[in-house]
């Protein structure tokens, strides 16, 4: 089932303990996402080969969305350094 941004319910009122800026930021991000989502989808479709199927388009849109979610998560939760990742990889790949 496909959900349009336009059909999403309105943002709830924030409790008093939360910053009012959070609501304006969420509203702004939603409006940016709506306009950018359509533009990004059109640009993505233009880059696909002429024989691309609907399944191909869905897959590419899915991958693009997952990448964006990962980038947002990195900003909100932070990440780990390259050195730490190398240590982890060495630990995981060595018997």
N, C-alpha and C positions, 0 to 999 in steps of 0.2 A: 504494500500500500504506500502510495506516495503522499507526502504531507507538504503542502505549500507553506512558505513562511507567512503568507497572508492569512492562513487559517489557524495559526497558532494562537492560543489564548493570550490575553494581555498579561503583562508582567504584574505579579502580585505586589501589593503595597509592602514596603519593607518595615520590619519592626523598628521601633525607635532607637534601638542600640546600634543599628547599622547606619553607615554613612549615607546621606542622601545622594552623594556623588555616585555611589554604586548603581543606583537606579538609572541615573542619566547615562552612565557609562554603558550599562546593559542595553538601554534603549538605542543608544548611538551605535553600538556594535551590531545590534539586530538590523538596523536600517542599512548599515554599511554592508553587512553580510547579504542582505536581500539583493542590493544592486550589484554587488560584486559576484554573487553566485551566478546570476544570469549571464553576466559578462564573461566570467570564467568558463561557464559551460559552453557558450557560443564559441569562444576562442579555442577551447579544447576540441570541439567538434570540427572546426575549420582545419585543425592540424591533423586530424585522422584521415586515413586513406578513403577514397571514394567508395570502396567496397566494405567499409566498416558496418558491422551489424549493430542493432540496438543493444545487444549483449556487450559488444565491445565498448560502446559509449557508456553503458552503466558501469562496467568494470573500471574504466578510466576515471569516471566521476567518483566512484567509490575510493579508488586509490588516492586521488587528489584530496578528498575529504579527510581520509586517514592521515595524510601528511600534514594537513592544516591542523588537525586535532593534536598531533604530536608536537607541532611547533607551539601551539597554544599551551600545551601541558608543560613544555620546556620553560616557557616564560613564567607560568604561574607556579610551578613546583621546583624549578631549577633543574640542573643536570649534574653530571659528574665530569671530572676532568678527563682528558685523553689518557693521562698517566694511570689514573685509577682504572679506567676501562681496559688498558693494556694488561694491568695486573690481574683483573678479573678474568680476561680472556685466557691468559697464561694458566691460571688456576683451573679454569673449566676444560681446557684442551689438553692438559698434561695428566697422564694416568696416575 
